[in-house]
Amino acid sequence: MDFVVTVFGALLLMFYRCAVLLTVCCT
């Protein structure tokens, strides 16, 4: 269960970083 949470957290963090980068680039 911990492994699933870790993977999900990593994907969420990567998606968040991409969203921030897109926001900065588009602004």
Distance bins in CASP14 RR format, pairs under 12 A and 6 or more apart:
PFRMAT RR
TARGET T0000
AUTHOR 0000-0000-0000
RMODE 2
METHOD distances of the structure
MODEL  1
1 7 0 0 0 0 0 1 0 0 0 0 0
1 8 0 0 0 0 0 1 0 0 0 0 0
2 8 0 0 0 0 0 1 0 0 0 0 0
2 9 0 0 0 0 0 1 0 0 0 0 0
3 9 0 0 0 0 0 1 0 0 0 0 0
3 10 0 0 0 0 0 1 0 0 0 0 0
4 10 0 0 0 0 0 1 0 0 0 0 0
4 11 0 0 0 0 0 1 0 0 0 0 0
5 11 0 0 0 0 0 1 0 0 0 0 0
5 12 0 0 0 0 0 1 0 0 0 0 0
6 12 0 0 0 0 0 1 0 0 0 0 0
6 13 0 0 0 0 0 1 0 0 0 0 0
7 13 0 0 0 0 0 1 0 0 0 0 0
7 14 0 0 0 0 0 1 0 0 0 0 0
8 14 0 0 0 0 0 1 0 0 0 0 0
8 15 0 0 0 0 0 1 0 0 0 0 0
9 15 0 0 0 0 1 0 0 0 0 0 0
9 16 0 0 0 0 1 0 0 0 0 0 0
9 17 0 0 0 0 0 1 0 0 0 0 0
10 16 0 0 0 0 0 1 0 0 0 0 0
10 17 0 0 0 0 0 1 0 0 0 0 0
11 17 0 0 0 0 0 1 0 0 0 0 0
11 18 0 0 0 0 0 1 0 0 0 0 0
12 18 0 0 0 0 0 1 0 0 0 0 0
12 19 0 0 0 0 0 1 0 0 0 0 0
13 19 0 0 0 0 0 1 0 0 0 0 0
13 20 0 0 0 0 0 1 0 0 0 0 0
14 20 0 0 0 0 0 1 0 0 0 0 0
14 21 0 0 0 0 0 1 0 0 0 0 0
15 21 0 0 0 0 0 1 0 0 0 0 0
15 22 0 0 0 0 0 1 0 0 0 0 0
16 22 0 0 0 0 0 1 0 0 0 0 0
16 23 0 0 0 0 0 1 0 0 0 0 0
17 23 0 0 0 0 0 1 0 0 0 0 0
17 24 0 0 0 0 0 1 0 0 0 0 0
18 24 0 0 0 0 0 1 0 0 0 0 0
18 25 0 0 0 0 0 1 0 0 0 0 0
19 25 0 0 0 0 0 1 0 0 0 0 0
19 26 0 0 0 0 0 1 0 0 0 0 0
20 26 0 0 0 0 0 1 0 0 0 0 0
20 27 0 0 0 0 0 1 0 0 0 0 0
21 27 0 0 0 0 0 1 0 0 0 0 0
END
